[in-house]
Amino acid sequence: MLQSPHLRIIAMFLGTGALLAAPPPVLSDDSYTSDDWQYAASIYLWGAGITGETATGSEIDIGFDALISNLNMAFMGTFEARKSEWSVLADVVYLNVGDNGDGRVPVTTPSGATLPLKVQAGVKVKGWILSLLGGYNVYDTEQASVDVIAGARYLDLTLDFDLGLQSQRFGRPIGIHASGGVWDAVAGVRGQANLGGNWYLPYHLDIGAGQSDLTWQVAGGVGYRFDWGDVNLVYRHMEWDFSSGTAIDDMRFSGPLLAAKFHF
């Protein structure tokens, strides 16, 4: 669980995790009646910012532009298998965020003298989101379809923070390593409303709890079907409320998501 007091630092850099958090993108299917297995794979980018609050009451508000500029590596993908009304889905998100910087800060000593203190800092955050869902189609017409879904979501974060201080009287590097993870059970619905032709409106809603007090997400937007697959543009909000006594009270990720799905 997210117990380390240093994990508030993770939250401040996690917005790339806003690329993170990532529940699976909403997927569409033309038919739920086939007895043969049907497969689809998606890649996507979630351009989200992060807001939240630490246990000390500090507000977190980081935009996507500041987050993406410090991104080293990220991968977001989904795999789905469907047979008749039943479906299974696995979604994996990986991110690696890092930044280094230095500068000089004036420090006043007990004698009243001012020393230029050189500060060097490096931060590296790695995070995983794993979502495993099963679904069953309960409604399917030419106008709309609805799947009920249930499964689990795992959030895992690791932080490495190095701070170096050098001057004539100071010279003590500081290093912090912190990690934490939470498992939550989730349930909800997903599907689409058809607009006619190749256009449709996809949606996804789930809610759950476990090692966090509450986690939920909602997503909706527009999709278009091509011969090779689908493209979705949706807006997604995802939120975690953590247990009392943890370094972070809550985290919220919101922003547009662009996904491409391939059938095979």
VMD Tcl script that draws the C-alpha trace (Angstrom):
set ca {
  {0.00 0.00 0.00}
  {1.04 3.63 -0.44}
  {2.54 3.98 3.01}
  {5.90 5.69 2.51}
  {6.00 9.35 3.61}
  {8.14 10.09 0.58}
  {5.41 9.09 -1.83}
  {4.07 12.65 -1.77}
  {7.10 13.35 -3.98}
  {5.84 10.71 -6.39}
  {2.54 12.50 -6.69}
  {4.29 15.69 -7.72}
  {5.99 13.93 -10.60}
  {3.26 11.43 -11.33}
  {1.39 13.40 -13.87}
  {3.24 11.51 -16.45}
  {1.57 8.85 -14.61}
  {-1.35 10.67 -15.91}
  {-0.19 8.99 -18.95}
  {-0.24 6.26 -16.38}
  {-3.27 5.33 -14.61}
  {-4.69 3.99 -17.50}
  {-7.69 1.84 -17.48}
  {-8.29 0.22 -20.82}
  {-9.64 2.36 -23.64}
  {-13.25 1.85 -24.64}
  {-13.48 -0.70 -27.41}
  {-16.26 -1.29 -29.91}
  {-17.44 -4.49 -31.56}
  {-19.77 -4.98 -34.49}
  {-21.17 -8.31 -33.26}
  {-21.39 -10.29 -30.03}
  {-22.93 -13.40 -31.57}
  {-19.88 -15.16 -33.03}
  {-18.86 -18.48 -31.47}
  {-15.31 -17.97 -32.79}
  {-12.68 -16.11 -30.80}
  {-12.18 -12.52 -31.95}
  {-9.08 -10.52 -30.95}
  {-8.14 -6.85 -30.87}
  {-5.07 -4.89 -29.76}
  {-4.93 -1.17 -29.02}
  {-2.28 1.47 -28.51}
  {-3.18 4.81 -26.99}
  {-1.96 8.08 -25.50}
  {-3.71 9.75 -22.58}
  {-2.84 13.46 -22.45}
  {-3.91 14.03 -18.86}
  {-2.92 16.40 -16.11}
  {-2.91 15.53 -12.44}
  {-4.52 17.15 -9.42}
  {-4.70 15.96 -5.84}
  {-3.89 16.62 -2.23}
  {-1.24 15.30 0.15}
  {-1.90 14.27 3.76}
  {-0.44 17.61 4.90}
  {-3.01 19.55 2.85}
  {-0.69 20.58 0.01}
  {-2.41 20.90 -3.35}
  {-1.03 19.15 -6.44}
  {-1.78 20.65 -9.86}
  {0.50 19.73 -12.76}
  {-0.36 20.19 -16.43}
  {0.30 17.66 -19.17}
  {2.80 19.95 -20.94}
  {5.08 20.00 -17.89}
  {4.79 16.24 -17.50}
  {5.49 15.19 -21.07}
  {8.65 17.33 -21.20}
  {10.24 15.07 -18.56}
  {9.13 11.74 -20.04}
  {11.89 9.22 -20.77}
  {9.77 6.29 -21.92}
  {6.16 5.19 -21.89}
  {4.06 2.34 -23.24}
  {0.28 2.00 -23.20}
  {-1.50 -0.94 -24.76}
  {-4.55 -3.19 -24.47}
  {-5.33 -6.72 -25.62}
  {-8.90 -8.08 -25.80}
  {-10.35 -11.49 -26.65}
  {-14.08 -12.05 -27.19}
  {-16.21 -15.13 -27.79}
  {-19.97 -14.76 -28.11}
  {-21.15 -12.58 -25.20}
  {-18.01 -13.14 -23.11}
  {-14.82 -11.05 -23.21}
  {-11.53 -10.72 -21.36}
  {-9.24 -7.71 -21.44}
  {-5.74 -6.88 -20.22}
  {-4.37 -3.34 -20.14}
  {-0.75 -2.45 -19.36}
  {0.73 1.01 -18.88}
  {4.42 1.66 -18.19}
  {6.06 5.02 -17.68}
  {9.55 6.20 -16.87}
  {9.93 9.87 -15.93}
  {13.19 11.57 -15.00}
  {14.74 14.98 -14.73}
  {17.98 16.54 -13.49}
  {18.74 20.12 -12.59}
  {21.11 22.36 -10.67}
  {21.31 25.90 -9.36}
  {22.62 28.11 -6.55}
  {20.67 29.08 -3.46}
  {21.90 31.73 -0.94}
  {22.11 30.25 2.58}
  {22.66 32.34 5.71}
  {24.94 30.76 8.33}
  {24.55 31.27 12.13}
  {27.29 33.92 11.97}
  {25.24 35.96 9.49}
  {27.40 35.25 6.46}
  {25.75 34.26 3.18}
  {27.07 31.27 1.27}
  {26.13 30.36 -2.30}
  {24.87 26.79 -1.92}
  {24.97 24.68 -5.06}
  {22.00 22.37 -5.40}
  {21.90 19.38 -7.74}
  {18.84 17.17 -7.89}
  {17.74 14.14 -9.87}
  {14.34 12.51 -9.79}
  {13.30 9.28 -11.47}
  {9.82 7.75 -11.29}
  {8.77 4.41 -12.71}
  {5.18 3.28 -12.67}
  {2.95 0.43 -13.80}
  {-0.80 0.17 -14.16}
  {-2.22 -3.31 -14.78}
  {-5.94 -3.77 -15.40}
  {-7.49 -7.23 -15.81}
  {-11.20 -7.28 -16.70}
  {-13.83 -9.79 -17.69}
  {-17.06 -8.80 -19.40}
  {-20.48 -10.11 -20.44}
  {-22.71 -8.49 -23.05}
  {-26.22 -7.87 -21.69}
  {-27.65 -5.67 -24.46}
  {-26.89 -5.58 -28.18}
  {-28.95 -3.90 -30.91}
  {-28.24 -1.82 -34.00}
  {-28.55 1.28 -31.82}
  {-26.40 0.40 -28.80}
  {-24.58 -2.29 -26.82}
  {-23.76 -2.69 -23.13}
  {-21.21 -4.95 -21.38}
  {-21.07 -5.43 -17.63}
  {-17.45 -5.72 -16.49}
  {-15.56 -6.78 -13.36}
  {-11.94 -7.38 -12.47}
  {-8.91 -5.89 -10.73}
  {-6.57 -2.92 -11.13}
  {-3.03 -2.66 -9.77}
  {-1.08 0.59 -9.35}
  {2.65 0.36 -8.62}
  {5.10 3.28 -8.27}
  {8.82 3.52 -7.56}
  {10.72 6.73 -6.81}
  {14.46 7.44 -6.74}
  {15.42 10.93 -5.54}
  {18.98 12.20 -5.22}
  {19.81 15.64 -3.84}
  {23.35 16.94 -3.66}
  {24.38 20.00 -1.63}
  {27.88 21.42 -1.96}
  {29.57 24.49 -0.56}
  {32.55 25.28 1.69}
  {30.68 24.03 4.75}
  {27.99 21.79 3.32}
  {28.47 18.66 1.31}
  {26.06 15.90 2.22}
  {24.20 14.08 -0.57}
  {20.70 12.92 0.21}
  {19.14 9.87 -1.43}
  {15.57 8.60 -1.14}
  {14.10 5.39 -2.50}
  {10.37 4.82 -2.05}
  {7.87 2.44 -3.58}
  {4.28 1.37 -3.08}
  {1.39 -0.40 -4.74}
  {-2.34 -0.92 -4.35}
  {-4.72 -3.63 -5.60}
  {-8.39 -2.76 -6.10}
  {-11.41 -4.71 -7.32}
  {-13.51 -2.82 -9.87}
  {-16.87 -3.30 -11.60}
  {-18.87 -1.29 -14.09}
  {-20.19 -1.03 -17.65}
  {-18.81 -0.19 -21.07}
  {-20.14 -0.11 -24.61}
  {-21.22 2.26 -27.36}
  {-24.19 4.03 -28.90}
  {-24.21 3.85 -32.70}
  {-24.77 7.07 -34.65}
  {-25.18 5.48 -38.06}
  {-22.57 4.67 -40.65}
  {-19.15 4.21 -39.09}
  {-19.60 6.68 -36.23}
  {-20.38 5.73 -32.64}
  {-20.14 7.06 -29.08}
  {-18.00 4.84 -26.80}
  {-18.25 4.98 -23.00}
  {-16.70 3.32 -19.94}
  {-17.62 3.57 -16.25}
  {-16.22 1.60 -13.32}
  {-15.90 1.93 -9.57}
  {-14.13 -0.14 -6.92}
  {-12.12 -0.39 -3.72}
  {-9.59 -2.56 -1.97}
  {-6.26 -1.35 -0.70}
  {-7.47 2.15 -1.57}
  {-10.69 3.49 -0.06}
  {-12.21 4.21 -3.47}
  {-11.18 4.26 -7.12}
  {-13.36 5.14 -10.09}
  {-13.20 6.28 -13.66}
  {-15.51 7.59 -16.36}
  {-14.75 8.01 -20.06}
  {-16.76 8.99 -23.10}
  {-16.25 10.40 -26.57}
  {-16.52 9.55 -30.25}
  {-15.25 6.67 -32.39}
  {-14.95 5.82 -36.09}
  {-14.66 2.36 -37.68}
  {-12.20 1.67 -40.50}
  {-11.58 -1.54 -42.45}
  {-8.49 -2.26 -40.35}
  {-9.90 -1.25 -36.96}
  {-11.20 1.72 -34.95}
  {-10.03 5.12 -33.75}
  {-11.42 6.57 -30.51}
  {-11.11 10.09 -29.10}
  {-12.49 10.21 -25.57}
  {-12.21 12.27 -22.43}
  {-11.28 10.25 -19.33}
  {-11.29 11.00 -15.63}
  {-9.73 8.59 -13.12}
  {-9.47 9.01 -9.37}
  {-8.05 7.30 -6.28}
  {-8.93 8.08 -2.66}
  {-6.36 6.50 -0.35}
  {-6.65 5.34 3.24}
  {-6.02 7.73 6.12}
  {-2.44 7.70 7.31}
  {-0.93 7.55 3.83}
  {1.19 10.34 2.35}
  {-1.34 11.08 -0.41}
  {-5.05 11.65 0.30}
  {-6.26 11.53 -3.29}
  {-5.14 11.72 -6.91}
  {-7.16 12.66 -9.96}
  {-6.19 12.26 -13.63}
  {-8.19 13.97 -16.38}
  {-7.63 14.61 -20.06}
  {-8.24 13.54 -23.67}
  {-7.26 10.06 -24.83}
  {-6.56 8.96 -28.41}
  {-6.64 5.23 -29.14}
  {-6.19 3.08 -32.24}
  {-7.54 -0.48 -32.20}
  {-6.50 -3.23 -34.63}
  {-8.57 -6.38 -35.29}
  {-7.04 -9.75 -36.09}
}
mol new
graphics top color blue
foreach p $ca { graphics top sphere $p radius 0.5 }
foreach p [lrange $ca 0 end-1] q [lrange $ca 1 end] { graphics top cylinder $p $q radius 0.2 }
display resetview
